[in-house]
Amino acid sequence: MTDKSQTIDFGAPTAFGAQVFHVEIPAVRSGSVIIVEDYGYRGLEGGIPRDEERVILKRPVWSAIADSARREFNERLKAAKILTSRWHTGTNMVDRLLGTELCVRAWAAETALPEQIPIICSKWGALRPEERWWLFAMTVAEGGLSEDTQRGWRRALYYALSDGEKAQIRKRRPRPAEQTQIQLLLGDVK
């Protein structure tokens, strides 16, 4: 994050061409909130798109996750001596790293039941920023676009952060090659 005089909204650099996230909040209460990653100068080079829509959230889901995200982001901005902000209708600019963290929270909550969202927010809050960045990178690798709801890591985020109430763990049977290796380790092969 950069100097406070050169940032806007949630720590986003005002410099032209910076990689940032846009959180589009419509004035209409029934409209969906859209989180977009803008690649800045890197966009449109080497096969990288100009921007990518990461998630579309229904307004009640956004309302449930927005306030606690705002509080945590503002605490971190204040600690870095950068101006704090609040969510407003229209385009909200978010620092690249804070935007990745916001996407992790949004992906986990996008299909959650209302009673699961406080659990998701709590578990998200318990993660370190570096862990959120890693989760973002893993999710983007195979399911980071708005239409990828409930695929791969995105689905895993929901189960991991919503307390995994619906996840059922089944015991995997070892394949024949693994069976032989296990027997060798245990000394059971003759």
N, CA, C and O of each residue as an XYZ file, in Angstrom:
760
protein
N       0.845     -1.171      0.000
C       0.000      0.000      0.000
C       0.893      1.237      0.000
O       2.026      1.203      0.481
N       0.368      2.312     -0.540
C       1.188      3.493     -0.753
C       0.796      4.645      0.156
O      -0.084      4.513      1.006
N       1.439      5.740     -0.030
C       1.237      6.978      0.719
C      -0.228      7.424      0.667
O      -0.881      7.311     -0.371
N      -0.743      7.937      1.809
C      -2.170      8.255      1.911
C      -2.618      9.369      0.977
O      -3.788      9.405      0.594
N      -1.736     10.267      0.603
C      -2.145     11.355     -0.284
C      -2.338     10.884     -1.719
O      -2.889     11.611     -2.546
N      -1.891      9.683     -2.013
C      -1.990      9.188     -3.379
C      -2.887      7.955     -3.486
O      -2.687      7.106     -4.355
N      -3.877      7.864     -2.595
C      -4.810      6.743     -2.649
C      -6.242      7.263     -2.661
O      -6.517      8.414     -2.320
N      -7.134      6.379     -3.065
C      -8.555      6.703     -3.093
C      -9.320      5.517     -2.516
O      -8.859      4.379     -2.610
N     -10.456      5.766     -1.933
C     -11.318      4.741     -1.342
C     -10.520      3.818     -0.417
O      -9.943      4.289      0.562
N     -10.475      2.530     -0.704
C      -9.807      1.577      0.189
C      -8.364      1.319     -0.239
O      -8.017      0.218     -0.666
N      -7.527      2.359     -0.117
C      -6.096      2.217     -0.360
C      -5.685      2.047     -1.801
O      -4.526      1.726     -2.065
N      -6.587      2.248     -2.751
C      -6.255      2.080     -4.169
C      -5.373      3.235     -4.631
O      -5.710      4.396     -4.396
N      -4.253      2.939     -5.284
C      -3.384      4.014     -5.777
C      -4.100      4.829     -6.851
O      -4.834      4.279     -7.672
N      -3.881      6.137     -6.839
C      -4.494      7.000     -7.859
C      -3.652      7.050     -9.122
O      -4.090      7.604    -10.131
N      -2.461      6.488     -9.089
C      -1.573      6.496    -10.253
C      -2.234      5.769    -11.424
O      -2.824      4.700    -11.261
N      -2.123      6.370    -12.594
C      -2.697      5.772    -13.794
C      -2.033      4.431    -14.075
O      -0.809      4.316    -14.026
N      -2.830      3.432    -14.366
C      -2.309      2.132    -14.745
C      -2.055      1.169    -13.598
O      -1.502      0.091    -13.815
N      -2.445      1.531    -12.388
C      -2.241      0.634    -11.248
C      -3.261     -0.501    -11.277
O      -4.400     -0.304    -11.701
N      -2.860     -1.671    -10.835
C      -3.775     -2.801    -10.733
C      -4.617     -2.622     -9.477
O      -4.077     -2.490     -8.379
N      -5.942     -2.616     -9.636
C      -6.868     -2.390     -8.529
C      -8.116     -3.253     -8.722
O      -8.286     -3.916     -9.745
N      -8.964     -3.224     -7.727
C     -10.274     -3.849     -7.831
C     -11.326     -2.748     -7.787
O     -11.156     -1.733     -7.110
N     -12.416     -2.966     -8.521
C     -13.563     -2.060     -8.498
C     -14.716     -2.832     -7.873
O     -15.005     -3.959     -8.276
N     -15.369     -2.229     -6.895
C     -16.588     -2.810     -6.336
C     -17.715     -1.901     -6.786
O     -17.840     -0.763     -6.334
N     -18.534     -2.427     -7.689
C     -19.630     -1.648     -8.276
C     -20.889     -1.881     -7.450
O     -21.446     -2.979     -7.452
N     -21.338     -0.836     -6.737
C     -22.538     -0.933     -5.905
C     -23.626     -0.070     -6.545
O     -23.507      1.155     -6.561
N     -24.684     -0.692     -7.072
C     -25.736      0.084     -7.725
C     -26.577      0.868     -6.714
O     -26.699      0.481     -5.552
N     -27.147      1.967     -7.179
C     -28.009      2.784     -6.318
C     -29.307      2.053     -5.996
O     -29.906      2.275     -4.943
N     -29.738      1.184     -6.902
C     -30.966      0.425     -6.705
C     -30.703     -0.666     -5.676
O     -29.770     -1.452     -5.838
N     -31.506     -0.726     -4.628
C     -31.323     -1.700     -3.538
C     -31.421     -3.151     -4.000
O     -30.870     -4.038     -3.349
N     -32.103     -3.404     -5.093
C     -32.274     -4.780     -5.564
C     -31.179     -5.189     -6.545
O     -31.123     -6.346     -6.962
N     -30.309     -4.249     -6.916
C     -29.246     -4.550     -7.876
C     -28.120     -5.358     -7.262
O     -27.864     -5.273     -6.061
N     -27.457     -6.134     -8.086
C     -26.333     -6.954     -7.636
C     -25.050     -6.142     -7.561
O     -24.857     -5.197     -8.326
N     -24.179     -6.515     -6.639
C     -22.871     -5.880     -6.476
C     -21.862     -6.700     -7.272
O     -21.843     -7.928     -7.192
N     -21.028     -6.010     -8.037
C     -20.059     -6.687     -8.908
C     -18.644     -6.290     -8.482
O     -18.340     -5.111     -8.302
N     -17.794     -7.299     -8.327
C     -16.388     -7.056     -8.000
C     -15.566     -7.393     -9.244
O     -15.631     -8.506     -9.766
N     -14.788     -6.408     -9.708
C     -14.014     -6.529    -10.948
C     -12.542     -6.283    -10.644
O     -12.194     -5.334     -9.941
N     -11.680     -7.145    -11.178
C     -10.241     -6.926    -11.072
C      -9.783     -6.204    -12.333
O      -9.974     -6.699    -13.444
N      -9.178     -5.032    -12.158
C      -8.670     -4.216    -13.266
C      -7.152     -4.342    -13.265
O      -6.495     -3.944    -12.304
N      -6.591     -4.896    -14.344
C      -5.159     -5.167    -14.410
C      -4.301     -3.944    -14.687
O      -3.074     -4.042    -14.663
N      -4.905     -2.810    -14.946
C      -4.139     -1.589    -15.194
C      -3.261     -1.727    -16.425
O      -3.708     -2.218    -17.461
N      -2.001     -1.290    -16.312
C      -1.065     -1.357    -17.442
C      -0.854     -2.769    -17.956
O      -0.645     -2.968    -19.153
N      -0.907     -3.749    -17.069
C      -0.673     -5.135    -17.486
C      -1.781     -5.643    -18.388
O      -1.572     -6.588    -19.149
N      -2.948     -5.037    -18.317
C      -4.079     -5.475    -19.126
C      -3.816     -5.322    -20.606
O      -3.143     -4.387    -21.040
N      -4.344     -6.233    -21.364
C      -4.241     -6.264    -22.822
C      -2.821     -6.516    -23.325
O      -2.512     -6.224    -24.481
N      -1.965     -7.052    -22.472
C      -0.623     -7.434    -22.902
C      -0.381     -8.889    -22.576
O      -0.758     -9.362    -21.504
N       0.240     -9.596    -23.488
C       0.602    -10.988    -23.246
C      -0.583    -11.890    -22.939
O      -0.455    -12.842    -22.169
N      -1.730    -11.601    -23.530
C      -2.906    -12.436    -23.326
C      -3.702    -12.126    -22.069
O      -4.687    -12.806    -21.782
N      -3.298    -11.119    -21.319
C      -4.030    -10.727    -20.112
C      -5.170     -9.798    -20.518
O      -4.947     -8.842    -21.260
N      -6.387    -10.063    -20.045
C      -7.501     -9.163    -20.390
C      -7.359     -7.815    -19.672
O      -6.580     -7.694    -18.727
N      -8.092     -6.830    -20.108
C      -8.066     -5.499    -19.464
C      -8.565     -5.600    -18.022
O      -7.972     -5.043    -17.098
N      -9.661     -6.321    -17.859
C     -10.211     -6.551    -16.525
C     -11.007     -7.843    -16.542
O     -11.350     -8.361    -17.604
N     -11.300     -8.363    -15.344
C     -12.078     -9.596    -15.226
C     -13.089     -9.436    -14.106
O     -12.765     -8.997    -13.002
N     -14.317     -9.803    -14.419
C     -15.382     -9.786    -13.425
C     -15.183    -11.010    -12.541
O     -15.261    -12.143    -13.016
N     -14.926    -10.784    -11.257
C     -14.617    -11.887    -10.350
C     -15.843    -12.483     -9.674
O     -15.921    -13.701     -9.511
N     -16.796    -11.660     -9.279
C     -17.966    -12.201     -8.581
C     -19.124    -11.218     -8.676
O     -18.934    -10.002     -8.677
N     -20.321    -11.770     -8.757
C     -21.556    -10.986     -8.708
C     -22.314    -11.458     -7.474
O     -22.653    -12.635     -7.352
N     -22.577    -10.525     -6.561
C     -23.262    -10.865     -5.311
C     -24.650    -10.250     -5.272
O     -24.844     -9.098     -5.659
N     -25.603    -11.025     -4.805
C     -26.929    -10.475     -4.549
C     -26.794     -9.454     -3.423
O     -25.949     -9.603     -2.539
N     -27.615     -8.437     -3.458
C     -27.486     -7.335     -2.496
C     -27.552     -7.780     -1.031
O     -26.773     -7.272     -0.224
N     -28.449     -8.710     -0.643
C     -28.458     -9.137      0.765
C     -27.145     -9.800      1.203
O     -26.713     -9.630      2.343
N     -26.521    -10.543      0.307
C     -25.237    -11.184      0.635
C     -24.168    -10.104      0.813
O     -23.395    -10.142      1.770
N     -24.130     -9.144     -0.110
C     -23.173     -8.046      0.004
C     -23.373     -7.290      1.322
O     -22.411     -7.003      2.033
N     -24.611     -6.976      1.633
C     -24.909     -6.241      2.865
C     -24.429     -6.996      4.097
O     -24.014     -6.384      5.081
N     -24.484     -8.318      4.043
C     -24.076     -9.141      5.187
C     -22.559     -9.204      5.360
O     -22.081     -9.375      6.481
N     -21.791     -9.069      4.278
C     -20.332     -9.190      4.386
C     -19.593     -7.854      4.345
O     -18.431     -7.784      4.746
N     -20.235     -6.808      3.873
C     -19.554     -5.544      3.600
C     -19.044     -4.833      4.849
O     -17.919     -4.333      4.855
N     -19.843     -4.781      5.891
C     -19.459     -3.985      7.057
C     -18.226     -4.533      7.768
O     -17.334     -3.767      8.134
N     -18.165     -5.834      7.968
C     -16.991     -6.389      8.651
C     -15.742     -6.285      7.774
O     -14.641     -6.112      8.295
N     -15.895     -6.389      6.455
C     -14.747     -6.196      5.555
C     -14.267     -4.745      5.645
O     -13.064     -4.490      5.708
N     -15.209     -3.794      5.652
C     -14.861     -2.382      5.766
C     -14.079     -2.119      7.054
O     -13.063     -1.423      7.036
N     -14.554     -2.676      8.170
C     -13.875     -2.460      9.444
C     -12.443     -2.987      9.423
O     -11.513     -2.298      9.843
N     -12.272     -4.219      8.929
C     -10.909     -4.781      8.904
C     -10.005     -4.006      7.955
O      -8.860     -3.706      8.293
N     -10.510     -3.683      6.774
C      -9.693     -2.928      5.820
C      -9.295     -1.578      6.410
O      -8.147     -1.156      6.272
N     -10.237     -0.899      7.065
C      -9.928      0.407      7.653
C      -8.917      0.307      8.785
O      -8.081      1.198      8.937
N      -8.971     -0.751      9.580
C      -7.964     -0.949     10.629
C      -6.578     -1.080     10.011
O      -5.614     -0.491     10.501
N      -6.484     -1.845      8.948
C      -5.186     -2.047      8.293
C      -4.710     -0.790      7.584
O      -3.517     -0.487      7.588
N      -5.639     -0.056      6.973
C      -5.259      1.204      6.326
C      -4.779      2.216      7.362
O      -3.791      2.917      7.146
N      -5.483      2.284      8.480
C      -5.104      3.204      9.555
C      -3.714      2.844     10.089
O      -2.898      3.732     10.338
N      -3.442      1.555     10.266
C      -2.131      1.113     10.741
C      -1.024      1.484      9.749
O       0.115      1.734     10.145
N      -1.369      1.518      8.464
C      -0.398      1.885      7.428
C      -0.381      3.392      7.185
O       0.313      3.872      6.289
N      -1.152      4.143      7.990
C      -1.255      5.601      7.877
C      -1.796      6.032      6.515
O      -1.305      6.973      5.892
N      -2.831      5.303      6.078
C      -3.529      5.614      4.826
C      -4.966      5.967      5.195
O      -5.537      5.392      6.122
N      -5.541      6.910      4.467
C      -6.911      7.329      4.755
C      -7.881      6.147      4.695
O      -7.758      5.266      3.844
N      -8.839      6.149      5.610
C      -9.856      5.092      5.641
C     -11.021      5.483      4.740
O     -11.066      6.594      4.212
N     -11.963      4.559      4.571
C     -13.070      4.817      3.658
C     -14.329      4.103      4.116
O     -14.354      3.465      5.168
N     -15.358      4.222      3.317
C     -16.620      3.512      3.525
C     -17.141      3.117      2.152
O     -16.747      3.690      1.137
N     -18.037      2.124      2.134
C     -18.643      1.698      0.868
C     -19.689      2.738      0.465
O     -20.429      3.239      1.311
N     -19.746      3.053     -0.803
C     -20.736      4.000     -1.310
C     -21.276      3.500     -2.642
O     -20.645      2.672     -3.298
N     -22.439      3.997     -3.044
C     -22.978      3.586     -4.334
C     -22.054      4.085     -5.433
O     -21.389      5.111     -5.290
N     -22.025      3.345     -6.523
C     -21.116      3.663     -7.614
C     -19.883      2.778     -7.540
O     -19.936      1.652     -7.045
N     -18.776      3.304     -8.040
C     -17.531      2.546     -8.096
C     -16.672      2.822     -6.870
O     -16.321      3.968     -6.588
N     -16.339      1.762     -6.149
C     -15.427      1.824     -5.006
C     -14.106      1.222     -5.456
O     -14.071      0.089     -5.936
N     -13.030      1.963     -5.306
C     -11.713      1.474     -5.692
C     -11.083      0.788     -4.474
O     -11.134      1.312     -3.361
N     -10.489     -0.388     -4.698
C      -9.901     -1.166     -3.605
C      -8.488     -1.570     -4.009
O      -8.251     -2.002     -5.137
N      -7.560     -1.425     -3.080
C      -6.177     -1.848     -3.286
C      -6.135     -3.295     -3.790
O      -6.989     -4.106     -3.431
N      -5.161     -3.606     -4.606
C      -5.044     -4.935     -5.213
C      -5.060     -6.059     -4.179
O      -5.773     -7.046     -4.359
N      -4.294     -5.929     -3.109
C      -4.235     -7.007     -2.119
C      -5.521     -7.092     -1.297
O      -5.994     -8.189     -1.001
N      -6.084     -5.952     -0.931
C      -7.355     -5.972     -0.203
C      -8.465     -6.534     -1.093
O      -9.361     -7.226     -0.609
N      -8.404     -6.240     -2.378
C      -9.398     -6.762     -3.323
C      -9.354     -8.275     -3.437
O     -10.390     -8.928     -3.556
N      -8.140     -8.834     -3.401
C      -8.037    -10.300     -3.459
C      -8.681    -10.915     -2.224
O      -9.355    -11.942     -2.309
N      -8.468    -10.279     -1.078
C      -9.049    -10.780      0.170
C     -10.577    -10.663      0.152
O     -11.280    -11.554      0.627
N     -11.075     -9.567     -0.396
C     -12.517     -9.376     -0.498
C     -13.146    -10.444     -1.396
O     -14.243    -10.930     -1.118
N     -12.451    -10.804     -2.467
C     -12.964    -11.853     -3.363
C     -13.096    -13.191     -2.633
O     -14.076    -13.910     -2.828
N     -12.124    -13.523     -1.803
C     -12.189    -14.787     -1.058
C     -13.435    -14.814     -0.193
O     -14.143    -15.820     -0.149
N     -13.705    -13.717      0.493
C     -14.901    -13.630      1.347
C     -16.166    -13.716      0.488
O     -17.103    -14.438      0.830
N     -16.191    -12.993     -0.606
C     -17.374    -12.981     -1.471
C     -17.635    -14.352     -2.083
O     -18.783    -14.791     -2.148
N     -16.579    -15.036     -2.534
C     -16.753    -16.366     -3.121
C     -17.308    -17.349     -2.103
O     -18.159    -18.176     -2.432
N     -16.834    -17.263     -0.881
C     -17.329    -18.171      0.158
C     -18.789    -17.892      0.486
O     -19.541    -18.814      0.801
N     -19.194    -16.633      0.415
C     -20.547    -16.245      0.836
C     -21.578    -16.238     -0.289
O     -22.777    -16.189     -0.014
N     -21.143    -16.285     -1.549
C     -22.078    -16.056     -2.659
C     -23.272    -17.006     -2.688
O     -24.346    -16.609     -3.141
N     -23.125    -18.236     -2.226
C     -24.252    -19.179     -2.233
C     -24.642    -19.620     -0.824
O     -25.422    -20.556     -0.652
N     -24.099    -18.946      0.170
C     -24.343    -19.338      1.565
C     -25.753    -18.957      2.014
O     -26.369    -18.033      1.484
N     -26.231    -19.685      2.989
C     -27.493    -19.346      3.640
C     -27.241    -18.171      4.577
O     -26.116    -17.989      5.042
N     -28.264    -17.373      4.860
C     -28.055    -16.208      5.740
C     -27.418    -16.551      7.083
O     -26.618    -15.771      7.601
N     -27.760    -17.702      7.653
C     -27.184    -18.064      8.956
C     -25.716    -18.500      8.850
O     -25.028    -18.558      9.870
N     -25.224    -18.805      7.654
C     -23.832    -19.205      7.470
C     -22.901    -18.010      7.276
O     -21.695    -18.127      7.495
N     -23.438    -16.878      6.875
C     -22.597    -15.726      6.553
C     -21.812    -15.211      7.760
O     -20.636    -14.884      7.597
N     -22.392    -15.119      8.964
C     -21.558    -14.700     10.109
C     -20.406    -15.677     10.387
O     -19.329    -15.257     10.811
N     -20.625    -16.955     10.156
C     -19.562    -17.951     10.335
C     -18.464    -17.710      9.310
O     -17.279    -17.747      9.639
N     -18.864    -17.462      8.059
C     -17.896    -17.184      6.994
C     -17.079    -15.944      7.331
O     -15.856    -15.949      7.194
N     -17.744    -14.885      7.770
C     -17.036    -13.650      8.123
C     -16.064    -13.878      9.270
O     -14.955    -13.343      9.261
N     -16.466    -14.656     10.245
C     -15.614    -14.946     11.395
C     -14.390    -15.753     10.981
O     -13.269    -15.432     11.376
N     -14.601    -16.795     10.191
C     -13.476    -17.632      9.756
C     -12.555    -16.873      8.804
O     -11.338    -17.049      8.841
N     -13.131    -16.034      7.958
C     -12.324    -15.200      7.067
C     -11.459    -14.254      7.895
O     -10.286    -14.044      7.588
N     -12.045    -13.689      8.942
C     -11.313    -12.779      9.816
C     -10.174    -13.459     10.554
O      -9.197    -12.803     10.917
N     -10.280    -14.752     10.781
C      -9.236    -15.497     11.480
C      -8.053    -15.827     10.572
O      -6.978    -16.177     11.060
N      -8.241    -15.718      9.258
C      -7.153    -15.996      8.319
C      -6.192    -14.809      8.255
O      -6.611    -13.658      8.377
N      -4.922    -15.089      8.068
C      -3.937    -14.028      7.861
C      -4.057    -13.533      6.425
O      -4.488    -14.287      5.552
N      -3.687    -12.289      6.162
C      -3.763    -11.782      4.785
C      -3.053    -12.680      3.777
O      -3.557    -12.901      2.676
N      -1.886    -13.197      4.150
C      -1.131    -14.058      3.233
C      -1.908    -15.320      2.882
O      -1.839    -15.808      1.754
N      -2.644    -15.843      3.852
C      -3.456    -17.034      3.594
C      -4.583    -16.698      2.632
O      -4.905    -17.504      1.759
N      -5.183    -15.537      2.772
C      -6.251    -15.109      1.853
C      -5.707    -14.919      0.446
O      -6.369    -15.278     -0.527
N      -4.495    -14.350      0.328
C      -3.895    -14.150     -0.990
C      -3.652    -15.494     -1.658
O      -3.893    -15.649     -2.856
N      -3.176    -16.466     -0.891
C      -2.927    -17.795     -1.442
C      -4.243    -18.423     -1.899
O      -4.313    -18.999     -2.985
N      -5.278    -18.315     -1.079
C      -6.588    -18.858     -1.453
C      -7.114    -18.194     -2.719
O      -7.719    -18.859     -3.561
N      -6.893    -16.904     -2.860
C      -7.307    -16.196     -4.076
C      -6.578    -16.772     -5.290
O      -7.197    -17.070     -6.312
N      -5.254    -16.927     -5.167
C      -4.461    -17.441     -6.295
C      -4.904    -18.842     -6.699
O      -5.003    -19.139     -7.890
N      -5.169    -19.697     -5.730
C      -5.609    -21.055     -6.031
C      -6.986    -21.050     -6.702
O      -7.231    -21.821     -7.630
N      -7.868    -20.193     -6.237
C      -9.227    -20.138     -6.774
C      -9.229    -19.576     -8.185
O      -9.918    -20.107     -9.056
N      -8.477    -18.519     -8.429
C      -8.428    -17.887     -9.744
C      -7.883    -18.845    -10.797
O      -8.266    -18.770    -11.965
N      -7.001    -19.735    -10.391
C      -6.388    -20.661    -11.341
C      -7.408    -21.520    -12.074
O      -7.162    -21.929    -13.209
N      -8.551    -21.800    -11.448
C      -9.532    -22.634    -12.155
C     -10.983    -22.197    -12.018
O     -11.860    -22.786    -12.649
N     -11.251    -21.198    -11.223
C     -12.645    -20.801    -11.062
C     -12.816    -19.381    -10.569
O     -13.631    -19.134     -9.680
N     -12.068    -18.442    -11.122
C     -12.079    -17.091    -10.595
C     -12.954    -16.086    -11.310
O     -12.909    -14.898    -10.990
N     -13.746    -16.526    -12.264
C     -14.629    -15.593    -12.973
C     -16.033    -15.650    -12.384
O     -16.390    -16.601    -11.688
N     -16.814    -14.632    -12.670
C     -18.149    -14.541    -12.063
C     -19.047    -15.727    -12.408
O     -19.911    -16.101    -11.615
N     -18.854    -16.309    -13.561
C     -19.714    -17.444    -13.952
C     -19.246    -18.791    -13.387
O     -19.887    -19.813    -13.633
N     -18.161    -18.808    -12.650
C     -17.599    -20.050    -12.130
C     -18.118    -20.440    -10.746
O     -17.442    -21.169    -10.021
N     -19.272    -19.979    -10.382
C     -19.842    -20.261     -9.064
C     -19.877    -21.766     -8.801
O     -20.281    -22.553     -9.657
N     -19.450    -22.142     -7.611
C     -19.481    -23.530     -7.129
C     -18.614    -24.488     -7.941
O     -18.976    -25.651     -8.118
N     -17.465    -24.007     -8.439
C     -16.508    -24.870     -9.128
C     -15.198    -24.897     -8.353
O     -14.773    -23.876     -7.813
N     -14.572    -26.035     -8.298
C     -13.213    -26.182     -7.772
C     -12.989    -25.540     -6.411
O     -13.729    -25.782     -5.457
N     -11.947    -24.712     -6.345
C     -11.575    -24.063     -5.095
C     -12.668    -23.132     -4.595
O     -12.783    -22.887     -3.394
N     -13.459    -22.622     -5.505
C     -14.539    -21.723     -5.102
C     -15.541    -22.473     -4.233
O     -16.025    -21.951     -3.229
N     -15.837    -23.679     -4.628
C     -16.726    -24.523     -3.834
C     -16.064    -24.896     -2.506
O     -16.716    -24.943     -1.463
N     -14.768    -25.159     -2.566
C     -14.022    -25.509     -1.354
C     -14.013    -24.350     -0.352
O     -14.094    -24.576      0.856
N     -13.917    -23.118     -0.845
C     -13.965    -21.955      0.051
C     -15.283    -21.915      0.809
O     -15.312    -21.654      2.012
N     -16.363    -22.174      0.103
C     -17.672    -22.183      0.759
C     -17.688    -23.211      1.899
O     -18.077    -22.890      3.022
N     -17.270    -24.432      1.608
C     -17.289    -25.478      2.635
C     -16.312    -25.181      3.777
O     -16.642    -25.390      4.944
N     -15.136    -24.704      3.449
C     -14.134    -24.438      4.484
C     -14.546    -23.302      5.411
O     -14.348    -23.383      6.624
N     -15.115    -22.250      4.846
C     -15.427    -21.082      5.663
C     -16.847    -21.072      6.221
O     -17.150    -20.280      7.114
N     -17.721    -21.935      5.710
C     -19.098    -21.957      6.232
C     -19.267    -23.044      7.283
O     -20.390    -23.404      7.637
N     -18.176    -23.556      7.771
C     -18.140    -24.592      8.794
C     -18.326    -25.982      8.207
O     -18.435    -26.950      8.960
N     -18.364    -26.109      6.887
C     -18.422    -27.401      6.226
C     -19.576    -28.282      6.640
O     -19.456    -29.507      6.604
N     -20.684    -27.697      7.031
C     -21.814    -28.481      7.525
C     -22.319    -29.505      6.523
O     -22.781    -30.577      6.912
N     -22.234    -29.185      5.234
C     -22.770    -30.095      4.229
C     -21.708    -31.023      3.648
O     -22.026    -31.947      2.898
N     -20.457    -30.776      3.993
C     -19.383    -31.605      3.446
C     -19.363    -32.968      4.131
O     -19.431    -33.069      5.356
N     -19.271    -33.991      3.325
C     -19.174    -35.338      3.872
C     -17.859    -35.938      3.397
O     -17.594    -36.016      2.198
N     -17.050    -36.358      4.346
C     -15.745    -36.917      4.013
C     -15.876    -38.429      3.900
O     -16.334    -39.110      4.817
N     -15.457    -38.927      2.744
C     -15.487    -40.378      2.538
C     -14.061    -40.892      2.556
O     -13.136    -40.219      2.100
N     -13.899    -42.078      3.081
C     -12.583    -42.701      3.114
C     -12.256    -43.195      1.708
O     -13.056    -43.891      1.082
N     -11.075    -42.831      1.220
C     -10.650    -43.228     -0.109
C      -9.962    -44.580     -0.036
O      -9.142    -44.832      0.846
N     -10.306    -45.431     -0.965
C      -9.659    -46.748     -1.033
C      -8.331    -46.612     -1.751
O      -8.245    -45.910     -2.758
N      -7.284    -47.276     -1.249
C      -6.000    -47.196     -1.952
C      -6.064    -47.966     -3.270
O      -6.706    -49.012     -3.365
N      -5.381    -47.423     -4.287
C      -5.288    -48.101     -5.578
C      -4.308    -49.262     -5.433
O      -3.525    -49.278     -4.483
N      -4.327    -50.234     -6.346
C      -3.429    -51.396     -6.229
C      -1.954    -51.018     -6.059
O      -1.256    -51.638     -5.257
N      -1.468    -50.018     -6.795
C      -0.065    -49.614     -6.668
C       0.203    -49.062     -5.274
O       1.248    -49.342     -4.685
N      -0.729    -48.283     -4.744
C      -0.574    -47.748     -3.396
C      -0.610    -48.872     -2.371
O       0.126    -48.838     -1.385
N      -1.450    -49.856     -2.593
C      -1.575    -50.988     -1.684
C      -0.229    -51.682     -1.553
O       0.182    -52.027     -0.445
N       0.464    -51.893     -2.670
C       1.763    -52.556     -2.650
C       2.776    -51.711     -1.878
O       3.563    -52.247     -1.097
N       2.760    -50.389     -2.092
C       3.674    -49.508     -1.373
C       3.385    -49.543      0.127
O       4.315    -49.561      0.933
N       2.148    -49.553      0.495
C       1.774    -49.621      1.908
C       2.247    -50.933      2.504
O       2.778    -50.955      3.614
N       2.060    -52.033      1.772
C       2.502    -53.325      2.272
C       4.018    -53.367      2.425
O       4.530    -53.940      3.387
N       4.745    -52.758      1.472
C       6.198    -52.719      1.569
C       6.632    -51.946      2.820
O       7.543    -52.361      3.536
N       5.971    -50.832      3.064
C       6.316    -50.034      4.237
C       6.030    -50.788      5.538
O       6.763    -50.659      6.518
N       4.962    -51.571      5.529
C       4.601    -52.311      6.723
C       5.278    -53.688      6.810
O       5.185    -54.375      7.828
N       5.955    -54.074      5.732
C       6.643    -55.360      5.716
C       5.705    -56.546      5.499
O       6.020    -57.665      5.905
N       4.551    -56.311      4.861
C       3.563    -57.370      4.651
C       3.720    -58.097      3.325
O       3.024    -59.088      3.099
N       4.607    -57.647      2.433
C       4.751    -58.258      1.105
C       5.697    -59.445      1.213
O       6.748    -59.370      1.849
N       5.298    -60.547      0.575
C       6.124    -61.748      0.613
C       6.756    -61.994     -0.707
O       7.492    -62.967     -0.867
